[in-house]
Amino acid sequence: MANTSKSRTQIKQERNATQREMRPYARARYVRISPSKVRVVIDVIRGRSVNEALAMLQAVPNASAEAVYKLVKSAAANAEVKGLSRADLYIAEIFADGGPILKRMNPVSKGRAHSIDKRTSHITVILDTKKEDK
């Protein structure tokens, strides 16, 4: 094997930099709401414009709506830092993956215990600009 000037780690870093997502995004990790409850809310706003999604999230009564609202707002702020206008943005992708599960025990009769799983979520929002047809 020939000795190259770049290490394997440097080669991986360069490859990851070229494949990195260039669209503005935001990620909230370890949110203490189960992913299934978050998916109910994010299905409502998927594909909508940012301003419309923020207005809808303020009206949704679910507890996860507050976390998703903050996340969409953060992604819009990230886009504005990159020089994009909030009016031109829409939610291209939004998904909630499961995070680590906090395992707790509930004592029951005869010295036994029932397990309680307190689930967490990793929520990701990726924005994109609208492409107008001419």
ROKOL-384830 format. One record per residue: residue number from 1; residue in three letters; z, y, x of N, C-alpha, C, O in turn. Coordinates in steps of 0.05 Angstrom, whole numbers, padded with zeros to 5 digits. Atoms other than C-alpha are relative to their C-alpha. Example, Ala and Ser with C-alpha at 12.3 -4.5 7.8 and 13.67 -1.06 7.14 Angstrom:
<rec 1 Ala <00000 -00024 00018> <00156 -00090 00246> <00000 00024 00018> <00013 00024 00039>>
<rec 2 Ser <-00001 -00024 -00016> <00143 -00021 00273> <00014 00022 -00015> <00018 00044 -00005>>
END
This chain:
<rec 1 Met <00000 -00024 00017> <00000 00000 00000> <00000 00025 00017> <00015 00027 00037>>
<rec 2 Ala <00001 -00024 -00016> <-00018 00068 00027> <00023 00019 -00008> <00031 00020 -00031>>
<rec 3 Asn <-00022 -00019 00005> <00037 00120 00033> <-00012 00026 -00010> <-00026 00040 00005>>
<rec 4 Thr <00011 -00025 00012> <00020 00178 -00013> <00020 00022 00004> <00044 00018 00009>>
<rec 5 Ser <-00017 -00023 -00004> <00048 00248 -00007> <00018 00006 -00024> <00039 00018 -00021>>
<rec 6 Lys <-00016 -00005 00024> <00074 00249 -00079> <00016 -00025 -00006> <00007 -00048 -00003>>
<rec 7 Ser <-00017 00022 00008> <00131 00207 -00102> <-00008 -00009 -00029> <-00022 00005 -00043>>
<rec 8 Arg <00006 00010 00027> <00126 00165 -00165> <00012 00018 -00021> <00000 00021 -00043>>
<rec 9 Thr <-00013 -00019 00019> <00174 00213 -00200> <-00017 00025 -00004> <-00021 00034 -00027>>
<rec 10 Gln <00017 -00024 00002> <00129 00272 -00185> <-00026 -00006 -00016> <-00035 00011 -00031>>
<rec 11 Ile <00024 00008 00014> <00068 00235 -00211> <00006 -00002 -00030> <-00009 00007 -00047>>
<rec 12 Lys <-00008 00002 00028> <00105 00219 -00276> <00005 00028 -00012> <-00003 00033 -00035>>
<rec 13 Gln <-00005 -00027 00010> <00128 00292 -00284> <-00026 00015 -00005> <-00028 00029 -00025>>
<rec 14 Glu <00026 -00013 00004> <00056 00317 -00276> <-00014 -00012 -00024> <-00026 00003 -00040>>
<rec 15 Arg <00013 00013 00023> <00030 00266 -00327> <00014 00009 -00026> <00000 00015 -00045>>
<rec 16 Asn <-00014 -00009 00024> <00084 00285 -00377> <-00006 00029 -00006> <-00007 00037 -00030>>
<rec 17 Ala <00006 -00028 00004> <00069 00359 -00367> <-00027 00004 -00014> <-00030 00021 -00030>>
<rec 18 Thr <00026 -00002 00012> <-00004 00348 -00386> <00000 -00011 -00029> <-00016 -00002 -00045>>
<rec 19 Gln <-00001 00012 00026> <00014 00306 -00447> <00020 00014 -00019> <00022 00006 -00042>>
<rec 20 Arg <-00021 -00013 00015> <00070 00352 -00471> <-00012 00014 -00025> <-00034 00025 -00024>>
<rec 21 Glu <00008 -00013 00025> <00065 00380 -00542> <-00002 00030 00005> <00018 00042 00013>>
<rec 22 Met <00003 -00029 -00004> <00037 00450 -00539> <00005 00016 -00026> <00008 00041 -00024>>
<rec 23 Arg <-00007 -00014 00025> <00051 00467 -00612> <00029 00007 00000> <00045 -00007 00012>>
<rec 24 Pro <-00029 -00007 00001> <00117 00503 -00627> <00015 -00020 -00016> <00006 -00030 -00037>>
<rec 25 Tyr <-00016 00020 00014> <00172 00456 -00648> <00029 00006 00004> <00037 00022 00021>>
<rec 26 Ala <-00029 -00002 -00003> <00247 00451 -00657> <00011 -00028 -00007> <00000 -00042 -00024>>
<rec 27 Arg <-00012 00026 00004> <00292 00391 -00656> <00030 00003 -00003> <00043 00016 00013>>
<rec 28 Ala <-00029 00000 00003> <00362 00382 -00683> <00009 -00029 00003> <00000 -00047 -00011>>
<rec 29 Arg <-00009 00027 -00005> <00398 00321 -00657> <00029 -00004 -00008> <00045 00015 -00008>>
<rec 30 Tyr <-00027 00008 00008> <00461 00285 -00679> <00011 00016 -00024> <00034 00023 -00025>>
<rec 31 Val <-00009 -00013 00025> <00463 00319 -00747> <00015 -00021 -00017> <00004 -00043 -00021>>
<rec 32 Arg <-00017 00019 00013> <00518 00286 -00787> <-00007 -00004 -00030> <00010 -00001 -00048>>
<rec 33 Ile <00010 00006 00026> <00475 00270 -00848> <-00018 -00024 00003> <-00033 -00026 00023>>
<rec 34 Ser <00016 00024 -00004> <00441 00204 -00860> <-00030 00007 -00002> <-00037 00025 -00017>>
<rec 35 Pro <00028 -00007 00001> <00366 00204 -00848> <-00013 -00003 -00027> <-00032 00012 -00034>>
<rec 36 Ser <00012 00003 00027> <00350 00179 -00918> <00005 00025 -00017> <-00012 00032 -00034>>
<rec 37 Lys <-00005 -00025 00016> <00384 00241 -00948> <-00016 00023 00010> <-00024 00041 -00005>>
<rec 38 Val <00017 -00022 -00011> <00346 00287 -00901> <-00029 -00004 -00008> <-00042 00016 -00013>>
<rec 39 Arg <00029 00005 00007> <00279 00254 -00917> <-00006 00009 -00028> <-00029 00017 -00033>>
<rec 40 Val <00005 -00009 00027> <00287 00272 -00990> <-00007 00030 00000> <-00025 00038 -00014>>
<rec 41 Val <00005 -00029 -00002> <00288 00346 -00971> <-00026 00006 00016> <-00042 00023 00008>>
<rec 42 Ile <00023 -00006 -00016> <00235 00344 -00917> <-00027 -00008 -00013> <-00048 00003 -00006>>
<rec 43 Asp <00024 00008 00014> <00185 00309 -00962> <-00010 00023 -00018> <-00033 00025 -00024>>
<rec 44 Val <00007 -00022 00018> <00187 00371 -01007> <-00015 00022 00015> <-00034 00034 00003>>
<rec 45 Ile <00011 -00022 -00015> <00167 00420 -00952> <-00023 -00007 00019> <-00035 00010 00031>>
<rec 46 Arg <00021 00008 -00019> <00118 00379 -00910> <-00027 00011 -00008> <-00036 00009 -00031>>
<rec 47 Gly <00026 -00011 00005> <00051 00414 -00903> <-00001 00028 -00011> <-00022 00039 -00014>>
<rec 48 Arg <-00001 -00027 00011> <00074 00480 -00932> <00002 00021 00022> <00008 00015 00045>>
<rec 49 Ser <-00003 -00022 -00019> <00073 00548 -00899> <00030 00005 00006> <00047 -00003 -00010>>
<rec 50 Val <-00028 -00004 -00008> <00136 00569 -00862> <00016 00017 -00020> <00038 00010 -00028>>
<rec 51 Asn <-00014 -00018 00019> <00153 00626 -00909> <00006 -00014 -00027> <00027 -00010 -00039>>
<rec 52 Glu <-00003 00015 00025> <00143 00582 -00970> <00022 -00022 00002> <00038 -00025 -00016>>
<rec 53 Ala <-00020 00021 -00005> <00185 00526 -00940> <00028 00011 00001> <00046 00000 -00010>>
<rec 54 Leu <-00026 -00012 -00002> <00242 00572 -00923> <00010 00009 -00028> <00034 00006 -00034>>
<rec 55 Ala <-00008 -00008 00028> <00242 00600 -00995> <00008 -00024 -00016> <00027 -00023 -00032>>
<rec 56 Met <-00006 00024 00015> <00242 00529 -01023> <00027 -00012 00009> <00043 -00021 -00008>>
<rec 57 Leu <-00025 00012 -00010> <00299 00506 -00978> <00024 00015 -00009> <00046 00004 -00011>>
<rec 58 Gln <-00022 -00016 00010> <00343 00563 -01002> <00008 -00008 -00029> <00031 -00005 -00037>>
<rec 59 Ala <-00005 00007 00028> <00336 00537 -01073> <00008 -00029 -00004> <00018 -00037 -00025>>
<rec 60 Val <-00006 00028 00003> <00345 00463 -01059> <00031 -00005 00002> <00043 00006 00021>>
<rec 61 Pro <-00029 00002 00000> <00417 00441 -01075> <00011 -00022 00019> <00035 -00024 00022>>
<rec 62 Asn <-00009 00021 -00017> <00420 00383 -01025> <00015 00011 00025> <00009 00033 00034>>
<rec 63 Ala <-00015 -00009 -00023> <00469 00388 -00967> <-00017 00001 00025> <-00012 00018 00043>>
<rec 64 Ser <00016 00001 -00024> <00416 00371 -00916> <-00020 00024 00000> <-00032 00029 00021>>
<rec 65 Ala <00019 -00023 00001> <00374 00432 -00939> <00009 00022 00020> <-00009 00035 00031>>
<rec 66 Glu <-00009 -00020 -00018> <00418 00478 -00897> <-00008 -00006 00029> <-00017 00012 00044>>
<rec 67 Ala <00007 00008 -00027> <00406 00439 -00833> <-00030 00003 00005> <-00039 00012 00026>>
<rec 68 Val <00029 -00001 -00002> <00331 00435 -00846> <-00009 00029 00000> <-00028 00037 00014>>
<rec 69 Tyr <00006 -00029 00001> <00329 00510 -00863> <00003 00012 00028> <-00014 00027 00037>>
<rec 70 Lys <-00006 -00011 -00027> <00361 00528 -00796> <-00021 -00010 00020> <-00030 00005 00037>>
<rec 71 Leu <00019 00012 -00019> <00313 00481 -00760> <-00028 00013 -00003> <-00041 00019 00017>>
<rec 72 Val <00026 -00012 00005> <00250 00510 -00792> <00000 00029 00010> <-00019 00038 00021>>
<rec 73 Lys <-00003 -00027 -00009> <00275 00580 -00778> <-00001 00001 00031> <-00013 00019 00042>>
<rec 74 Ser <00000 00001 -00029> <00287 00561 -00705> <-00028 -00006 00011> <-00036 00006 00031>>
<rec 75 Ala <00028 00006 -00009> <00217 00531 -00698> <-00018 00024 -00004> <-00035 00029 00013>>
<rec 76 Ala <00015 -00024 00005> <00188 00595 -00728> <00006 00021 00022> <-00012 00035 00031>>
<rec 77 Ala <-00008 -00018 -00021> <00227 00636 -00677> <-00013 -00008 00027> <-00021 00008 00043>>
<rec 78 Asn <00013 00011 -00024> <00201 00591 -00621> <-00030 00007 00000> <-00041 00014 00021>>
<rec 79 Ala <00028 -00007 00002> <00130 00604 -00646> <-00005 00030 00005> <-00024 00037 00018>>
<rec 80 Glu <00003 -00028 -00004> <00141 00679 -00647> <00003 00008 00030> <-00010 00026 00039>>
<rec 81 Val <-00002 -00004 -00029> <00163 00676 -00574> <-00026 -00007 00014> <-00033 00006 00034>>
<rec 82 Lys <00027 00008 -00012> <00096 00642 -00558> <-00022 00019 -00009> <-00045 00016 00000>>
<rec 83 Gly <00020 -00020 00008> <00061 00701 -00592> <-00014 -00006 -00026> <-00035 00006 -00032>>
<rec 84 Leu <00013 00007 00026> <00043 00668 -00659> <00013 00016 -00023> <00037 00022 -00021>>
<rec 85 Ser <-00011 -00014 00024> <00052 00703 -00726> <00011 -00020 -00019> <00000 -00041 -00024>>
<rec 86 Arg <-00014 00018 00019> <00100 00672 -00776> <-00017 -00005 -00025> <-00016 -00026 -00037>>
<rec 87 Ala <00016 00002 00024> <00051 00685 -00833> <-00022 -00021 00003> <-00032 -00032 -00017>>
<rec 88 Asp <00022 00019 -00005> <-00002 00639 -00800> <00010 -00028 00004> <-00007 -00046 00008>>
<rec 89 Leu <-00011 00026 -00007> <00045 00580 -00789> <00004 -00017 -00025> <00010 -00008 -00046>>
<rec 90 Tyr <-00008 00020 00020> <00053 00517 -00830> <00013 -00023 00013> <00011 -00027 00038>>
<rec 91 Ile <-00014 00023 -00010> <00094 00454 -00822> <-00020 -00023 00003> <-00027 -00036 -00017>>
<rec 92 Ala <00019 00020 -00005> <00046 00406 -00789> <00013 -00028 -00001> <00002 -00046 -00014>>
<rec 93 Glu <-00015 00025 00000> <00097 00350 -00778> <00029 00006 -00003> <00040 00025 00008>>
<rec 94 Ile <-00029 -00002 00002> <00169 00341 -00798> <00010 -00029 -00006> <-00001 -00042 -00024>>
<rec 95 Phe <-00010 00027 00004> <00208 00277 -00793> <00030 -00002 00008> <00039 00014 00024>>
<rec 96 Ala <-00028 00004 -00006> <00279 00251 -00790> <00004 -00029 00010> <-00002 -00048 -00005>>
<rec 97 Asp <-00005 00026 -00011> <00297 00193 -00745> <00030 -00005 00000> <00046 00014 00000>>
<rec 98 Gly <-00029 00007 00000> <00363 00156 -00744> <00012 00005 00028> <-00001 -00002 00048>>
<rec 99 Gly <-00015 -00004 -00025> <00413 00175 -00691> <00021 -00022 00003> <00020 -00042 -00012>>
<rec 100 Pro <-00022 00020 -00002> <00475 00137 -00668> <00017 -00002 -00025> <00020 00018 -00039>>
<rec 101 Ile <-00017 00004 00024> <00519 00108 -00722> <00029 -00001 00009> <00037 -00016 00027>>
<rec 102 Leu <-00029 00000 -00005> <00593 00124 -00721> <00012 -00022 -00017> <00011 -00021 -00042>>
<rec 103 Lys <-00011 00023 00015> <00629 00060 -00741> <00030 00004 -00005> <00045 00007 00014>>
<rec 104 Arg <-00028 -00004 00007> <00694 00067 -00778> <00009 -00024 -00017> <-00008 -00038 -00028>>
<rec 105 Met <-00010 00022 00016> <00739 00016 -00813> <00018 00010 -00022> <00033 00029 -00018>>
<rec 106 Asn <-00017 -00007 00023> <00772 00020 -00881> <00018 -00024 -00006> <00007 -00046 -00012>>
<rec 107 Pro <-00018 00023 00005> <00834 -00024 -00890> <-00001 -00009 -00029> <00000 00008 -00047>>
<rec 108 Val <-00001 00011 00027> <00833 -00070 -00951> <00021 -00022 -00001> <00035 -00026 00019>>
<rec 109 Ser <-00022 00019 00004> <00878 -00124 -00979> <-00002 -00024 00019> <-00023 -00030 00031>>
<rec 110 Lys <-00002 00025 -00016> <00901 -00186 -00941> <-00006 00005 00030> <-00015 -00013 00044>>
<rec 111 Gly <00004 -00006 -00028> <00896 -00151 -00873> <-00028 00002 00009> <-00034 00001 00033>>
<rec 112 Arg <00028 -00001 -00007> <00821 -00146 -00875> <-00009 00029 00003> <00007 00048 -00002>>
<rec 113 Ala <00011 -00027 -00002> <00776 -00086 -00862> <-00030 00000 -00007> <-00044 -00019 00000>>
<rec 114 His <00028 -00004 00006> <00710 -00062 -00890> <-00011 00021 00019> <00003 00041 00024>>
<rec 115 Ser <00012 -00020 -00018> <00663 -00025 -00843> <-00013 00023 -00016> <-00024 00019 -00037>>
<rec 116 Ile <00012 -00024 00011> <00640 00045 -00858> <-00019 00011 00022> <-00010 00017 00044>>
<rec 117 Asp <00019 -00010 -00020> <00577 00069 -00823> <-00005 00030 -00007> <-00015 00036 -00029>>
<rec 118 Lys <00005 -00029 00003> <00573 00145 -00815> <-00025 00006 00017> <-00024 00007 00041>>
<rec 119 Arg <00026 -00002 -00013> <00500 00157 -00799> <-00006 00029 00009> <00004 00048 -00002>>
<rec 120 Thr <00008 -00026 -00011> <00470 00213 -00758> <-00031 00001 00000> <-00044 -00020 -00001>>
<rec 121 Ser <00029 -00004 00000> <00399 00242 -00756> <-00009 00016 00023> <00005 00033 00034>>
<rec 122 His <00014 -00017 -00018> <00351 00270 -00706> <-00024 00011 -00016> <-00042 -00004 -00024>>
<rec 123 Ile <00021 -00013 00017> <00306 00320 -00744> <-00019 00015 00018> <-00009 00031 00035>>
<rec 124 Thr <00020 -00014 -00017> <00241 00346 -00713> <-00019 00014 -00019> <-00029 00003 -00038>>
<rec 125 Val <00020 -00016 00014> <00196 00402 -00739> <-00021 00009 00020> <-00014 00020 00040>>
<rec 126 Ile <00022 -00009 -00017> <00128 00415 -00709> <-00018 00018 -00017> <-00028 00010 -00038>>
<rec 127 Leu <00016 -00019 00014> <00090 00477 -00731> <-00028 00002 00012> <-00032 -00006 00034>>
<rec 128 Asp <00028 -00004 -00010> <00016 00494 -00725> <-00011 00024 -00016> <-00001 00031 -00037>>
<rec 129 Thr <00013 -00022 00013> <-00029 00552 -00743> <-00021 -00010 -00020> <-00033 -00030 -00016>>
<rec 130 Lys <00020 00007 00020> <-00074 00551 -00804> <-00027 00006 00011> <-00032 00026 00024>>
<rec 131 Lys <00028 -00004 -00009> <-00147 00542 -00788> <-00016 00006 -00025> <-00020 -00010 -00043>>
<rec 132 Glu <00015 -00009 00024> <-00188 00582 -00838> <-00029 -00009 00002> <-00042 -00007 00023>>
<rec 133 Asp <00028 00009 00001> <-00256 00554 -00859> <-00017 00024 -00007> <-00011 00041 -00024>>
<rec 134 Lys <00018 -00023 00006> <-00314 00603 -00857> <-00025 -00009 -00014> <-00042 00007 -00020>>
END
